[in-house]
């Protein structure tokens, strides 16, 4: 197991690995086929960003095969993982915490219809929440501010913390006073919901990415102790691919001060993923 003896304290809390495909082939049934994005590339990215730790989220293109994720966690002590499971999955939740896994990811998005191949639904989360709690894992949820109001009460009642991806898919056009975004802020303020600060996917159609600044600042005002940052590397299906260092710099600029930067990059993920 490899880890730098004095690695920087900062964390990137959302990334994916793919391949090498001769060793870790994708699932036959999948909704996309990405180029390889292998562990040495990701570790080099962390070093370039000045971060010491990363969180790998199992991609749906691998279906139920978690071999790549578990191999990376076993080989690198500075990495943590998030799995994707459904009731009856062959991957047992018990024992995953000791292998570096800290959460399981589910999807509940507006307009998405049935879940795509390899993903787990909100119904799956409902069914597995007690087992997640027993295994010491949190729930990660890919959702958006249109869908959140319909499930907010259930999220508050779950026996596990919830980590919401991609800043809740905020709607730039609707603004920070939109009802769904206010629900997200209320969940964040409650202390049991975490949010990954990863703005760019919500800004791809915006003429100026600075439109995301107000959304991040509202989240910081709501609860800076429940925010973590994620690069979303390797930026699947986004062309041209953004410069990950520029995304990190954008977060730091919008954070307002060094204290918030340290809170989000170091203190908070150390609590959530240690």
C-alpha positions in Angstrom: 0.0 0.0 0.0 1.6 3.3 -1.1 1.2 6.7 0.4 3.5 9.7 0.6 4.8 9.9 4.2 4.0 13.6 4.4 1.2 14.0 1.9 -0.6 17.4 1.7 -3.7 17.5 3.8 -6.1 18.6 1.0 -8.8 16.3 -0.5 -10.4 16.0 -3.9 -13.7 14.3 -3.1 -15.0 13.2 -6.5 -13.1 11.4 -9.2 -13.5 8.3 -11.4 -11.0 5.8 -12.7 -11.3 3.8 -16.0 -8.9 1.0 -16.9 -6.4 0.0 -18.0 -9.0 -1.9 -20.0 -6.9 -5.0 -20.6 -7.0 -5.5 -16.9 -10.3 -3.8 -15.8 -12.8 -4.1 -18.8 -16.0 -2.1 -18.7 -19.4 -3.8 -18.3 -20.9 -5.2 -21.5 -24.2 -3.2 -20.8 -23.3 0.4 -20.2 -24.5 3.9 -21.2 -21.2 5.3 -22.2 -17.6 4.2 -23.2 -15.0 6.7 -21.8 -11.3 6.8 -22.6 -9.0 5.3 -20.1 -8.3 7.4 -17.0 -5.9 5.3 -14.8 -4.6 5.6 -11.3 -1.1 6.9 -12.0 -2.7 9.8 -14.0 -5.0 10.6 -11.1 -2.2 10.5 -8.5 -0.2 12.8 -10.7 -3.2 15.2 -10.9 -3.4 15.2 -7.1 0.2 16.1 -6.9 -0.2 18.9 -9.4 -3.1 20.3 -7.5 -1.2 20.2 -4.2 -3.7 17.7 -2.7 -2.8 14.6 -0.8 -6.0 12.6 -0.8 -8.7 11.5 -3.3 -12.2 9.9 -3.2 -13.0 7.6 -6.1 -16.6 7.1 -7.1 -17.5 3.9 -8.8 -18.6 4.6 -12.4 -21.8 3.1 -13.7 -19.9 1.9 -16.8 -18.4 -0.8 -14.6 -21.8 -2.1 -13.5 -21.5 -4.4 -10.4 -17.7 -5.0 -10.9 -15.9 -3.0 -8.3 -12.5 -4.7 -9.0 -10.8 -1.5 -10.1 -12.0 0.6 -7.2 -11.1 -1.9 -4.6 -7.7 -2.5 -6.2 -6.9 1.2 -6.1 -8.0 1.5 -2.5 -5.8 -1.5 -1.5 -2.8 0.0 -3.4 -3.1 3.6 -2.2 -3.7 4.5 1.5 -4.5 8.1 0.6 -7.6 7.1 -1.4 -11.1 6.4 -0.3 -14.0 5.0 -2.3 -17.8 5.2 -2.9 -19.5 2.1 -4.3 -22.8 1.6 -6.2 -25.0 -1.1 -4.8 -28.6 -2.3 -5.1 -30.5 -4.8 -3.0 -29.1 -8.2 -3.8 -25.8 -6.9 -5.2 -23.0 -9.4 -5.0 -20.9 -6.8 -3.2 -21.5 -7.1 0.5 -21.6 -3.9 2.5 -20.1 -5.4 5.7 -16.4 -5.1 5.7 -16.2 -2.4 3.0 -15.3 0.3 5.6 -12.1 -1.5 6.4 -11.2 -1.6 2.7 -11.4 2.2 2.4 -15.0 2.5 1.3 -17.0 5.3 2.9 -20.3 5.6 1.0 -22.7 4.2 -1.6 -24.0 6.3 -4.5 -27.6 6.5 -5.6 -29.4 8.6 -8.3 -32.6 10.5 -8.2 -32.8 13.2 -10.9 -35.6 15.1 -12.5 -36.5 14.2 -16.0 -34.1 11.3 -16.0 -36.8 8.6 -16.3 -35.6 5.1 -15.2 -32.0 4.9 -14.0 -29.3 4.2 -16.5 -27.4 1.0 -16.6 -25.2 0.4 -13.6 -26.8 3.0 -11.3 -28.8 2.6 -8.1 -32.1 4.4 -7.5 -33.6 6.3 -4.6 -35.8 3.2 -4.0 -32.6 1.2 -3.6 -31.4 3.8 -1.0 -34.6 3.5 0.9 -34.2 -0.3 1.1 -30.4 -0.2 1.9 -30.3 2.7 4.4 -30.3 0.5 7.5 -27.6 -1.8 6.1 -25.5 1.3 5.2 -25.8 2.5 8.7 -24.7 -0.8 10.1 -21.7 -0.8 7.8 -20.6 2.7 8.8 -21.3 4.1 5.3 -23.0 7.3 4.2 -25.3 7.7 1.2 -24.2 9.8 -1.8 -27.0 11.1 -4.0 -26.8 12.4 -7.5 -29.9 14.6 -7.7 -30.9 18.2 -8.6 -32.9 21.1 -7.1 -36.0 20.2 -9.1 -36.2 16.7 -7.6 -35.0 17.6 -4.0 -38.2 19.1 -2.6 -40.1 15.8 -3.2 -37.6 13.7 -1.2 -36.2 16.3 1.4 -38.3 14.9 4.3 -37.2 11.4 3.6 -33.5 12.5 3.4 -33.8 14.1 6.8 -35.2 10.8 8.3 -32.6 8.5 6.9 -30.3 6.8 9.4 -27.2 7.8 7.5 -25.6 11.1 6.5 -26.3 12.1 2.9 -23.7 13.7 0.5 -25.3 15.5 -2.4 -23.2 15.5 -5.6 -22.5 18.4 -8.0 -23.9 21.2 -5.7 -27.4 19.7 -6.1 -27.5 20.5 -9.9 -28.4 24.1 -9.2 -30.3 26.0 -11.9 -28.4 29.2 -12.9 -31.5 30.6 -14.6 -33.7 30.1 -11.6 -31.3 31.8 -9.2 -30.4 31.3 -5.6 -34.0 32.1 -4.5 -35.5 29.2 -6.4 -37.6 26.9 -4.1 -35.5 23.8 -4.8 -32.2 25.6 -4.1 -33.7 26.9 -0.8 -34.5 23.3 0.1 -30.9 22.3 -0.5 -29.7 25.1 1.7 -32.1 24.0 4.5 -30.8 20.4 4.2 -27.2 21.7 4.4 -28.0 23.8 7.4 -29.5 20.8 9.2 -26.0 19.4 9.6 -26.8 15.8 8.4 -26.5 16.7 4.7 -23.2 17.4 3.0 -22.7 18.9 -0.4 -19.9 18.5 -2.9 -18.8 21.8 -4.4 -18.4 21.0 -8.1 -20.0 23.8 -10.0 -18.9 23.5 -13.6 -21.4 20.9 -14.8 -24.2 23.3 -13.8 -22.6 26.1 -15.7 -21.9 24.5 -19.1 -24.6 26.5 -20.8 -24.0 29.7 -18.9 -22.3 32.5 -20.8 -20.1 33.3 -17.7 -19.1 30.7 -15.1 -18.9 33.4 -12.5 -22.7 33.0 -12.3 -21.9 30.0 -10.0 -20.2 32.2 -7.4 -23.5 33.2 -5.7 -24.6 29.6 -5.3 -21.3 28.6 -3.6 -21.4 31.6 -1.4 -25.0 30.8 -0.3 -23.8 27.2 0.6 -20.9 28.6 2.6 -23.3 30.9 4.5 -25.7 27.9 5.2 -23.0 25.6 6.7 -19.3 25.7 5.8 -18.7 22.6 8.0 -20.7 20.4 5.6 -19.0 21.2 2.3 -16.3 19.3 0.4 -14.7 20.0 -3.0 -14.7 17.6 -5.9 -12.8 17.8 -9.2 -15.1 15.4 -11.1 -12.0 14.2 -13.0 -11.8 13.0 -15.8 -14.7 15.3 -16.7 -16.8 12.7 -18.5 -18.5 13.7 -21.7 -17.6 17.4 -21.3 -15.8 18.8 -24.4 -13.5 20.6 -24.2 -12.5 19.2 -20.9 -11.9 21.9 -18.3 -8.5 22.4 -16.6 -8.9 20.8 -13.2 -6.4 23.2 -11.7 -8.6 26.1 -12.9 -11.7 24.5 -11.3 -9.8 24.3 -8.0 -8.7 27.9 -8.4 -12.3 28.9 -9.1 -13.5 27.3 -5.9 -10.8 29.0 -3.9 -11.6 32.4 -5.4 -15.3 32.0 -4.6 -14.6 30.8 -1.1 -13.7 34.3 0.0 -10.9 33.5 2.5 -8.2 31.0 3.4 -10.1 29.8 6.4 -13.0 28.5 4.3 -10.6 27.0 1.8 -8.9 25.0 4.6 -12.3 24.0 6.1 -13.5 22.6 2.8 -10.3 21.0 1.4 -8.9 19.7 4.7 -11.0 19.7 7.9 -14.4 18.6 6.4 -13.3 15.7 4.2 -11.1 14.4 7.1 -14.3 14.0 9.1 -16.4 12.5 6.3 -13.8 10.1 4.8 -11.3 9.1 7.5 
